[in-house]
Amino acid sequence: MSDKMKCPIAGGYEAIESKRIGGAIGTPPMNANWWPGQLPIELLHSQSPSANPLGEDFDYPAAFASLDLDAVKKDILALLTTSQDFWPADYGNYGPQMIRMAWHSAGSYRVFDGRGGSAQGLQRFAPLYSWEDNGNIDKSIRLLQPIKLKYGDNISWADLIMLTGNLALEQMGFKTFGFGGGRIDCWEADDATYWGPETEMATQDKRWTGEPGTEDYDLENPLAASRQSLIYVHPEGPFGNMDPISSAQEIRITFGRMGMNDEETVALIAGGHAFGKSHGGSDKSHLGPEPSGAPIENQGLGWLNSNGSGNAQYTTTNGIEGAWTSNPTRWDHEYLKNLFKFEWEQTESPAGGKAWRPKNGEAADLIPDAHVEGLRHPPMMMTTDIALIKDPAYLKICEKFVEQPELLDDAFAKAWYKLIHRDMGPKNRLLGPDVPDESLIWQDPIPKCDHELIGEVDIIALKASILATEHSISALVSTAWASASTFRKTDLRGGANGARIQLEPMINWEVNNPRQLKGVLESLKEIQKTFNDAQTSKRVSIADLVVLAGSAAIEKAAKEAGVDVTVPFEPGRMDATQEQTDEHNISFLEPHADGFRNYVKGKYGTDTERMLIDRAHLLDLSAPELTALVGGLRVLDTNYDGSKHGVFTKKPGVLTNDFFINLLDINTKWKPVTDDNELFEGSDVATGEKKWSATRCDLVFGSNLQLRAVCDVYGASTGHEKFVHAFVKAWHKVMMLDRFELQNEWYRK
């Protein structure tokens, strides 16, 4: 064998020479290459503690509290106006590009699944780090690196990026609404987020339905960007067609997917474009590969420009060249004034970027060059800017802001604050002295606990009262699950705290079986009134009673199966009011599919078991936790519609391990009974007699080999008690996911 064929590492020369299906050169094919339809169970174990160099016990809130925040701010402010040779600052101020960095980090957030956003510093990893829309943000991050190294673990990259953007606004004269720390860095790329169906960057051909300008024009859920590798929309208009009207349509859709209304959208665009410039100084043929495709000697930097100095006046990012205002490093209202003041015509940059300039050569010397002294330019507007005065609704808002500029100041301050904090959860998670006193409705406010908590004796008595009602084990467990399982670890929204399960819109969601839910809630309200009326200082909330009802029912179900177990319970949840509930934004928590309850709202282009994994990921569950919960919920008979799909037991309502025993039974043969392969029938191999019915979210635990391995443990002769304790532990985890005030282990991670 030749030396080159003796490469001693996996993925070495042998792998290059061998016949492979996929993977990079020198990389052996993964299972996903051989069998691309495999269920991505590994997503449940992403962001592994093994990847975290700080260790599982690192307490970031404590580290942040020890930080001299004023010293950090002083260093950031000094950086903003100290131009570096490796990447000179436009107009001598890095503020505008730092605002862009923060905006693009936070702006990746989307309301449908809470993914994206600023809270983990995902901008430091692929794919965001190498998105076309994030061109040269790698330089902004590199400029911040000395400050990060100076303060180390005491401030995360995620907090530092957002703090720098916020301070940049203040340094340039804008009064911000406030700032909260508490963003905890991730340590590996995010492979769990679906960023779109395209296989090439900067393409738009697969995520839209309908035609631009029509009512049918819409974006695939849960996506929030108009194209692969963009944050929002193409600045030249849909497909680069420079049509302001259809551009306004895309703006409304994409900013709405980020949780912004029309006024917030206009404020963010008008406020953001008060600063800095766009870059199209060189033809894009001069740009090297993005960071993730760059050679090793580039050390994580991308888009290196071979034209001239490669930066300053030669810089190219999106390809559009120019600034919006005559003073791009100071806060003022000139952006909107210029938008209304001039008639605009199309123009093109040296990079080929299409934009707009004043007609007839007006204002040709209004804007100073960012780097060349004495050189001046006309103002620039993108198609997305012109859209604001062509769309009737946006136009009215712009006119209001021009007539009363102080309204723009307030609207931009609050919209920016929402943008950079939207994925951080409730206000009580925010850290530092600059957190504003006011709670905003998008933070899903919950009243502070103002009473003595119930104790162990009270808990025992309340459990007895709950079990004395006519409601079944199934109904009580279902109610608790419906409340707590709205939680999303991605943006820390939802959960049992607040008892929004009793409010619109949750109370009438189909998945919650409204008729059954309302009956249980009515009984719990009666128990609450009886208990609270008999007390002087103690109170119990509906939120606590809902969780307690699930605990009591599970304990009873386990005991009937021969296992004595106590479900942990931590009181202290409070009840939100309808006035504290933004129904529109809460509606995004409604599951399109919940395999834990065998629920699918409609027909979708992905397998329902894949949607189950997605839901488990939002609940921060591991594969064993997912398996235990589904197995337990099935035998407890909690399907949303009362169906018997997956209820593989003759004793529904009893916490047995029958789901696993019967799923693994080799004497059962399964076949699909619907054309869409969603429902199945299991029959006895010998007699052909029907035994069970199931969905894909049931049978996947037998077909997927990783999940089946877990089922082997829970379904074994030694597995029943192990399963019950695993179910209780996973159940308690879900019930506690939103108890941030207790600083639980899931928050610290």
C-alpha positions in Angstrom: 0.0 0.0 0.0 1.4 3.4 -0.9 2.1 6.0 1.8 -0.8 8.2 0.7 -3.2 5.4 1.1 -2.1 4.8 4.7 -3.7 8.0 6.2 -4.4 7.1 9.8 -7.3 9.3 10.5 -11.0 9.0 9.7 -11.8 11.0 6.6 -8.3 11.1 5.3 -7.0 10.1 1.9 -8.9 6.8 1.9 -12.2 8.7 2.2 -11.3 11.0 -0.6 -10.5 8.1 -2.9 -13.5 6.0 -1.9 -16.9 6.2 -3.4 -19.0 8.6 -1.2 -22.4 10.0 -1.3 -21.8 13.3 0.4 -19.8 15.4 2.8 -16.8 17.7 2.3 -13.6 16.5 0.7 -11.7 14.3 3.2 -14.9 13.7 5.2 -16.5 10.3 5.4 -20.2 10.2 4.6 -22.5 10.6 7.6 -25.7 8.6 8.1 -27.7 11.6 6.9 -25.8 11.4 3.6 -26.7 7.7 3.1 -30.3 8.0 4.4 -31.3 11.7 4.1 -34.8 10.9 5.5 -33.5 9.9 8.9 -35.2 11.6 11.9 -32.7 14.2 13.3 -32.8 13.0 16.9 -29.3 14.6 17.4 -31.0 18.0 17.4 -32.3 17.2 20.9 -28.7 16.9 22.1 -27.3 20.0 20.3 -25.5 22.7 22.3 -24.0 19.9 24.3 -22.5 20.8 27.6 -19.4 19.0 26.4 -18.8 21.9 23.9 -19.0 24.5 26.6 -15.5 25.5 27.9 -17.0 27.3 30.9 -18.4 24.1 32.3 -22.0 23.3 33.4 -21.6 25.0 36.8 -20.7 28.4 35.4 -23.2 31.0 36.7 -23.5 33.8 34.1 -25.9 36.0 36.1 -23.4 36.0 39.0 -20.5 36.7 36.6 -22.4 39.6 34.9 -23.3 41.0 38.3 -19.5 41.2 39.2 -18.8 43.2 36.0 -17.8 46.8 36.2 -20.4 47.8 33.6 -19.3 51.4 33.5 -15.8 50.4 32.7 -17.0 48.2 29.8 -19.1 51.0 28.5 -16.1 53.4 28.6 -14.0 50.9 26.6 -16.8 50.5 24.0 -17.2 54.2 23.6 -13.5 54.7 23.2 -13.5 51.9 20.5 -16.3 53.5 18.6 -14.3 56.6 17.7 -10.8 55.0 17.3 -10.4 54.0 13.7 -8.3 50.9 13.1 -6.0 50.4 10.1 -7.3 46.9 9.5 -10.8 48.2 9.0 -11.2 52.0 9.0 -14.3 53.5 10.4 -16.8 55.3 8.1 -16.8 59.0 9.1 -14.4 58.1 11.9 -17.1 56.3 13.9 -17.8 52.6 14.1 -21.2 53.3 15.6 -23.3 52.7 12.5 -21.7 49.4 11.7 -22.1 48.2 15.3 -25.8 49.1 15.2 -26.0 47.0 12.0 -24.2 44.1 13.7 -26.6 44.2 16.7 -29.6 44.6 14.4 -28.7 41.7 12.2 -28.1 39.5 15.2 -31.4 40.3 16.9 -33.3 40.6 13.7 -32.9 36.9 12.9 -35.6 36.3 15.5 -39.0 35.0 14.3 -42.2 34.7 16.1 -43.5 31.3 14.8 -41.0 29.2 16.7 -38.9 31.8 18.6 -35.7 30.7 16.9 -33.0 33.1 15.8 -32.4 36.3 17.7 -29.6 37.7 19.9 -29.8 35.7 23.0 -27.1 33.1 22.3 -24.7 35.0 20.1 -25.4 32.7 17.2 -24.1 35.4 14.8 -20.6 34.0 15.7 -21.3 30.7 14.0 -22.4 29.3 10.7 -24.7 29.9 8.9 -25.4 33.4 10.2 -21.7 34.4 10.3 -21.5 33.7 6.6 -24.8 34.9 5.3 -24.7 37.4 2.4 -26.7 39.9 4.5 -24.1 39.7 7.2 -21.3 40.7 4.9 -18.4 42.3 6.8 -20.1 41.9 10.2 -17.1 39.6 10.9 -15.0 42.7 10.9 -17.3 44.3 13.6 -17.0 41.3 15.8 -13.2 41.2 15.3 -13.0 44.9 16.4 -14.8 44.0 19.6 -12.6 41.1 20.4 -10.0 43.0 22.6 -12.9 44.1 24.8 -14.3 40.6 25.0 -10.8 39.3 25.9 -10.4 42.0 28.6 -13.6 41.1 30.4 -13.6 37.4 29.7 -16.4 35.3 31.1 -18.1 38.2 32.9 -19.8 39.4 29.7 -21.0 37.1 26.9 -20.5 37.8 23.3 -24.3 38.0 22.9 -24.5 40.7 25.6 -21.5 42.5 24.3 -22.8 42.7 20.8 -26.2 44.1 21.9 -24.6 46.5 24.5 -22.3 47.9 21.8 -25.2 48.5 19.4 -27.2 50.2 22.1 -24.2 52.4 23.2 -23.5 53.3 19.6 -27.0 54.8 19.4 -26.4 56.8 22.6 -22.9 57.9 21.5 -24.5 59.4 18.3 -27.1 61.3 20.3 -30.1 59.0 20.6 -31.8 58.3 23.9 -32.4 54.6 24.2 -35.2 53.0 26.3 -32.8 50.8 28.3 -30.7 47.7 28.2 -30.8 44.3 29.9 -28.1 41.7 30.0 -28.5 38.0 30.5 -27.8 36.5 27.1 -25.9 33.2 27.5 -23.6 32.2 24.7 -23.9 29.0 22.7 -20.7 27.2 21.8 -21.6 25.4 18.6 -23.4 26.1 15.4 -27.2 25.9 15.5 -28.2 22.9 13.5 -31.8 22.8 14.8 -33.1 25.9 13.0 -34.7 25.5 9.6 -33.6 28.6 7.6 -35.4 27.6 4.4 -35.6 25.0 1.6 -33.0 26.6 -0.7 -29.7 24.9 -1.3 -28.0 28.0 -2.5 -27.4 31.3 -0.7 -29.3 34.5 -1.7 -32.1 32.6 -3.6 -35.8 33.2 -3.2 -37.4 30.8 -5.5 -38.8 28.2 -3.0 -40.2 30.0 0.1 -42.9 32.2 -1.4 -46.3 31.3 -2.7 -48.4 33.4 -5.0 -47.2 36.5 -7.0 -45.8 39.8 -5.5 -48.6 42.3 -5.2 -51.4 39.8 -4.9 -53.3 38.8 -1.7 -52.0 35.2 -2.1 -48.4 36.2 -1.9 -47.0 34.8 1.4 -44.0 33.3 3.0 -43.5 29.8 4.1 -43.8 29.2 7.9 -41.9 29.6 10.1 -39.5 31.6 8.0 -39.2 35.4 8.5 -36.7 36.4 5.7 -37.6 36.9 2.1 -34.5 35.0 0.8 -32.0 32.5 2.0 -29.1 34.3 3.8 -31.0 37.6 4.3 -32.3 39.1 7.6 -35.4 40.7 6.2 -35.9 41.6 2.5 -33.9 42.3 -0.6 -33.1 46.1 -0.5 -33.6 46.4 -4.2 -37.2 44.9 -4.0 -38.5 41.4 -4.5 -36.2 39.5 -6.9 -34.3 42.8 -7.3 -37.2 44.3 -9.4 -37.1 47.8 -7.7 -40.9 47.8 -7.2 -41.6 49.8 -4.0 -45.2 48.5 -3.7 -44.3 44.8 -3.7 -41.3 45.7 -1.6 -43.7 47.2 1.0 -45.7 43.9 0.9 -42.6 41.9 1.7 -41.5 44.3 4.4 -44.9 44.0 6.1 -44.7 40.2 6.0 -41.1 39.8 7.1 -41.3 42.4 9.9 -44.6 40.9 11.0 -42.9 37.5 11.2 -40.4 39.2 13.6 -43.3 40.4 15.8 -43.4 44.0 14.6 -46.4 46.0 13.7 -46.5 48.8 11.0 -45.5 51.6 13.3 -42.6 49.6 14.8 -41.5 48.7 11.3 -41.4 52.3 10.1 -39.7 53.4 13.2 -37.0 50.7 12.9 -36.2 51.5 9.3 -36.3 55.3 9.8 -34.3 55.1 12.9 -31.7 52.7 11.6 -31.2 54.5 8.4 -30.5 57.8 10.2 -27.0 56.4 10.7 -24.2 55.2 8.5 -24.1 54.2 4.9 -24.4 51.2 2.6 -21.4 49.9 0.8 -21.0 49.1 -2.9 -17.5 50.5 -3.7 -16.1 47.6 -5.6 -17.4 45.1 -8.0 -18.4 41.9 -6.2 -15.9 39.9 -8.3 -13.2 41.4 -6.1 -14.7 39.7 -3.0 -13.2 36.5 -1.6 -15.3 33.7 -0.1 -17.5 34.1 3.0 -15.9 33.2 6.4 -17.1 29.6 6.4 -15.6 29.1 2.9 -12.4 31.0 3.5 -8.9 29.5 3.6 -7.3 28.7 7.0 -4.9 31.7 6.8 -7.9 34.1 6.8 -8.5 33.1 10.4 -12.2 33.3 10.3 -12.5 36.4 8.2 -14.4 36.5 4.9 -15.3 38.6 1.9 -11.7 39.9 1.7 -11.6 42.5 -1.0 -8.8 42.6 -3.6 -9.7 46.0 -5.0 -7.6 48.9 -3.7 -7.1 48.8 0.0 -10.0 46.4 0.2 -11.8 48.6 2.7 -12.8 52.2 3.3 -14.0 53.7 0.0 -13.6 50.2 -1.6 -15.8 48.4 0.8 -18.6 46.3 -0.6 -21.3 44.6 1.4 -24.8 44.4 -0.2 -23.5 46.3 -3.2 -25.6 49.5 -2.8 -23.4 52.6 -2.3 -24.3 55.7 -0.4 -25.7 57.3 2.8 -29.2 58.5 3.7 -28.4 61.7 5.5 -25.8 64.5 5.6 -24.7 63.6 9.1 -24.5 59.8 9.3 -23.1 59.8 12.8 -25.6 61.9 14.6 -29.3 61.2 15.5 -31.7 63.5 13.7 -34.9 63.3 11.6 -33.3 64.0 8.2 -34.0 60.6 6.8 -37.7 61.1 6.6 -37.3 64.7 5.5 -35.1 63.6 2.6 -37.5 60.9 1.7 -40.3 63.4 1.2 -38.2 66.3 0.0 -36.9 64.9 -3.3 -38.2 63.1 -6.4 -36.3 59.9 -6.8 -34.8 58.1 -9.8 -32.9 54.8 -10.2 -29.2 54.6 -10.0 -26.5 52.0 -9.9 -23.3 51.6 -7.8 -19.8 50.5 -8.9 -20.8 47.0 -7.5 -24.0 46.9 -9.6 -26.3 47.6 -6.7 -29.5 49.3 -7.7 -30.8 52.2 -5.6 -32.4 55.6 -5.9 -31.0 59.2 -6.0 -32.7 62.7 -6.3 -33.8 63.5 -9.8 -32.2 66.3 -11.9 -29.0 66.2 -10.0 -30.5 67.7 -6.9 -28.5 67.6 -3.6 -25.5 66.3 -5.5 -23.1 67.5 -2.8 -25.3 66.9 0.3 -23.5 63.9 1.7 -19.8 63.9 2.6 -17.7 60.9 1.6 -17.0 58.5 4.5 -13.3 58.4 3.8 -12.1 60.8 1.0 -11.9 64.4 2.2 -13.6 66.9 0.0 -15.6 64.4 -2.0 -19.4 64.7 -1.7 -22.4 62.7 -3.0 -26.1 62.9 -3.3 -28.3 61.1 -0.8 -29.3 57.5 -1.4 -32.5 55.6 -0.8 -33.1 51.8 -1.3 -36.2 50.4 -2.8 -37.2 49.4 0.7 -37.0 53.1 1.7 -39.1 54.3 -1.2 -41.6 51.7 -0.2 -42.4 53.6 3.0 -43.9 56.5 1.1 -45.6 54.4 -1.6 -47.5 52.1 0.7 -50.6 54.0 2.0 -50.4 52.7 5.6 -46.6 53.3 5.9 -47.1 56.7 4.3 -49.5 57.8 7.0 -47.1 56.8 9.7 -44.2 58.5 8.0 -46.2 61.7 7.7 -47.1 61.5 11.4 -43.4 61.1 12.4 -42.4 64.1 10.2 -45.1 66.3 11.7 -44.3 65.1 15.3 -40.6 64.0 15.3 -40.8 63.3 19.1 -43.2 60.4 18.2 -40.5 58.9 16.1 -38.0 59.2 19.0 -40.3 57.3 21.3 -41.4 54.7 18.7 -37.8 54.0 17.6 -36.6 53.7 21.2 -39.2 51.2 22.1 -39.0 49.3 18.9 -35.2 49.0 19.2 -35.5 47.8 22.8 -38.1 45.2 21.6 -35.8 44.2 18.7 -32.8 43.4 20.9 -34.7 41.9 23.9 -37.5 40.1 22.1 -36.1 36.6 22.5 -35.0 37.0 26.2 -38.3 36.1 27.8 -40.0 37.9 30.7 -38.5 41.0 32.2 -37.4 39.2 35.4 -34.6 37.5 33.3 -33.0 40.8 32.4 -29.8 41.7 34.3 -28.1 45.0 35.1 -28.8 48.6 36.2 -30.1 49.8 32.9 -33.2 47.5 32.8 -36.2 49.9 32.6 -38.9 49.8 35.3 -41.7 49.5 32.8 -42.9 46.0 31.7 -44.1 45.9 28.1 -46.9 43.7 26.9 -44.7 41.7 24.5 -42.7 40.6 27.5 -45.8 38.6 28.6 -46.0 40.3 32.1 -47.1 38.3 35.1 -47.9 39.9 38.5 -45.4 39.6 41.2 -46.2 37.2 44.0 -47.8 39.3 46.8 -48.9 36.6 49.2 -47.7 33.8 51.4 -47.1 30.5 49.5 -49.0 27.3 50.3 -47.1 24.7 52.3 -46.8 21.0 52.3 -50.0 20.5 54.4 -51.9 22.8 52.0 -50.6 20.9 49.0 -51.8 17.6 50.3 -55.2 19.0 51.0 -55.5 20.7 47.6 -54.5 17.5 45.9 -57.3 15.6 47.7 -59.8 18.3 46.7 -58.7 18.0 43.0 -58.9 14.2 43.0 -62.4 14.5 44.6 -63.7 16.2 41.5 -65.4 14.2 38.7 -62.5 14.8 36.3 -60.5 11.9 35.0 -56.8 11.3 35.3 -56.6 12.1 31.6 -58.4 15.4 31.9 -56.2 16.6 34.8 -52.9 15.6 33.2 -54.1 17.1 29.8 -54.9 20.4 31.4 -51.5 20.7 33.1 -49.7 19.6 29.9 -51.6 22.1 27.8 -50.6 24.9 30.1 -46.9 24.2 30.6 -46.0 22.8 27.1 -46.5 26.2 25.5 -43.0 27.0 26.7 -40.3 27.6 24.0 -36.7 27.5 25.1 -35.9 29.5 21.9 -37.4 32.8 23.2 -38.4 31.7 26.7 -42.1 32.4 26.1 -45.1 30.4 27.2 -45.3 27.9 30.1 -47.6 27.4 33.0 -46.8 30.6 35.0 -49.4 33.2 34.3 -52.2 30.7 33.7 -52.8 32.0 30.3 -54.4 28.7 29.6 -57.6 30.2 31.1 -57.5 33.3 28.8 -58.0 34.0 25.2 -56.7 32.8 22.8 -55.3 29.6 24.5 -58.5 28.5 26.2 -60.1 28.0 22.8 -57.3 26.3 20.9 -58.5 23.1 19.4 -55.4 21.2 20.6 -56.5 22.0 24.2 -59.9 20.3 23.9 -61.7 23.5 25.0 -64.8 21.8 26.4 -62.8 19.5 28.7 -60.4 22.2 29.6 -63.1 24.7 30.6 -64.7 22.0 32.8 -61.4 21.4 34.6 -60.7 25.1 35.0 -64.2 25.7 36.5 -63.6 23.0 39.1 -60.1 24.5 39.9 -61.6 27.9 40.3 -64.1 26.6 42.9 -61.2 24.9 44.8 -59.3 28.2 44.6 -62.1 30.2 46.0 -62.8 27.8 48.8 -59.2 27.7 49.8 -58.5 31.4 49.5 -61.6 32.4 51.4 -60.6 30.3 54.3 -57.1 31.9 54.5 -55.8 35.1 56.0 -52.5 35.5 54.2 -52.0 32.4 52.0 -53.3 32.3 48.4 -53.2 29.7 45.7 -53.3 30.7 42.0 -55.0 28.9 39.1 -51.5 28.6 37.6 -50.3 26.6 40.6 -53.6 24.6 40.8 -53.3 23.6 37.1 -49.8 22.2 37.7 -50.8 20.6 41.0 -53.8 18.9 39.3 -51.3 17.2 36.9 -49.1 16.2 39.8 -51.9 14.7 41.8 -53.3 12.8 38.8 -49.8 11.3 38.0 -49.2 10.2 41.5 -52.6 8.4 41.6 -51.9 6.8 38.2 -48.5 5.6 39.3 -49.9 4.2 42.5 -52.5 2.3 40.6 -49.6 0.8 38.6 -47.9 -0.2 41.8 -45.3 2.5 42.1 -45.4 5.1 44.9 -43.9 8.4 43.6 -44.2 12.0 44.6 -44.2 14.5 41.8 -42.1 17.6 42.9 -44.1 20.8 43.2 -42.9 24.4 43.6 -45.6 26.9 44.4 -45.4 30.6 43.5 -46.9 30.9 40.0 -49.2 33.9 39.5 -52.2 34.5 37.2 -52.0 37.0 34.4 -55.0 39.0 33.3 -56.5 39.3 29.8 -55.3 42.9 29.8 -51.7 41.7 30.3 -52.0 39.4 27.4 -51.2 40.3 23.8 -53.6 37.9 22.1 -52.0 38.4 18.7 -48.5 37.5 19.9 -49.7 34.8 22.2 -51.4 33.2 19.2 -47.9 32.3 17.8 -47.5 29.8 20.7 -50.3 27.7 19.3 -48.8 24.4 18.1 -49.4 23.5 14.5 -48.7 19.9 15.6 -48.2 18.4 19.1 -47.2 14.8 18.8 -47.3 14.5 22.6 -51.1 14.7 22.2 -51.3 13.2 18.7 -52.4 16.5 17.3 -51.9 17.9 13.8 -53.7 21.1 12.9 -53.5 20.7 9.1 -51.6 19.2 6.2 -47.9 20.1 6.1 -45.0 19.4 3.9 -43.0 17.6 6.6 -43.5 14.3 8.4 -45.4 14.6 11.7 -42.7 12.8 13.6 -40.2 15.5 12.5 -42.6 18.0 13.9 -42.6 16.0 17.2 -38.8 16.3 17.3 -39.1 20.1 16.7 -41.6 20.4 19.5 -39.4 18.4 21.9 -36.5 20.7 21.0 -38.6 23.7 21.9 -39.2 22.1 25.3 -35.5 21.4 25.7 -36.0 17.6 26.0 -33.5 14.9 25.4 -34.4 11.7 23.5 -34.9 9.7 26.7 -37.1 12.5 28.1 -39.1 12.7 24.9 -39.6 8.9 24.9 -40.7 8.8 28.6 -43.1 11.6 28.2 -44.8 10.3 25.1 -45.0 6.7 26.6 -46.5 8.1 29.7 -49.0 10.5 28.1 -50.2 7.7 25.8 -51.1 5.3 28.6 -52.6 8.2 30.6 -55.0 8.6 27.6 -54.2 12.3 26.9 -54.8 12.5 23.1 -56.3 15.9 22.4 -59.5 14.4 20.9 -59.8 11.3 23.1 -58.7 9.0 20.3 -57.0 5.7 21.1 -54.1 6.1 18.7 -51.0 5.0 20.5 -52.9 4.1 23.7 -51.3 0.7 23.8 -52.8 -0.5 27.1 -55.9 -2.2 28.5 -55.7 0.1 31.5 -55.8 3.7 30.3 -55.2 6.2 33.1 -52.7 3.9 34.8 -49.0 4.8 34.6 -47.8 1.5 33.2 -45.0 0.8 30.7 -47.5 -0.9 28.5 -46.8 1.6 25.6 -43.3 0.2 25.3 -44.2 -3.4 25.9 -46.9 -3.5 23.2 -45.0 -1.3 20.7 -42.1 -3.8 20.9 -44.3 -6.8 20.6 -43.0 -8.9 17.7 -46.4 -10.5 17.3 -47.9 -7.3 16.1 -47.9 -6.4 12.4 -48.5 -2.8 11.3 -50.0 -1.4 8.1 -51.1 2.0 7.0 -54.9 2.6 6.8 -54.9 6.0 5.2 -53.5 7.2 1.9 -51.3 9.8 3.5 -49.7 7.1 5.8 -50.6 9.0 8.9 -52.8 6.4 10.6 -51.9 2.7 11.1 -53.5 -0.5 12.4 -51.6 -3.1 14.3 -52.9 -6.7 14.1 -52.0 -10.0 15.6 -49.6 -11.9 13.4 -51.2 -15.2 14.0 -54.9 -14.3 13.9 -55.0 -11.1 12.0 -57.2 -9.6 14.7 -56.9 -5.8 15.2 -55.1 -4.9 18.4 -54.1 -1.2 18.2 -54.3 1.9 16.2 -51.4 4.4 15.9 -50.0 7.5 14.2 -46.6 8.2 12.9 -45.8 9.9 16.2 -46.4 6.5 17.9 -44.7 4.2 15.5 -41.6 6.3 15.2 -40.5 5.1 18.6 -40.3 1.6 17.2 -38.9 2.6 13.7 -36.2 5.0 14.7 -33.3 2.9 16.1 -32.2 5.5 18.6 -35.6 5.9 20.1 -36.2 2.2 19.9 -33.1 1.7 22.1 -34.6 3.9 24.8 -37.9 1.9 24.5 -36.0 -1.3 25.1 -35.0 0.1 28.5 -38.4 1.3 29.5 -40.2 -1.8 28.1 -38.0 -4.4 29.8 -39.0 -6.5 32.8 -36.8 -4.2 34.9 -38.0 -1.1 33.2 -41.4 -0.2 34.8 -40.2 1.7 37.9 -37.3 3.2 35.9 -39.8 4.5 33.4 -42.1 6.0 36.0 -39.3 7.9 37.6 -38.0 9.1 34.2 -41.5 10.2 33.3 -42.0 12.1 36.6 -38.6 13.8 36.2 -39.2 14.9 32.6 -42.7 16.0 33.6 -41.4 18.2 36.4 -38.8 19.7 34.1 -41.5 20.8 31.7 -43.7 22.2 34.5 -40.7 24.2 35.7 -39.2 25.5 32.5 -40.6 29.0 32.9 -39.8 29.4 36.6 -36.9 31.8 36.0 -37.2 33.4 39.4 -36.0 30.2 40.9 -32.8 30.3 38.9 -33.3 26.7 37.9 -30.7 24.5 36.3 -32.2 24.8 32.8 -31.9 28.6 32.9 -28.3 28.5 34.1 -27.4 26.3 31.2 
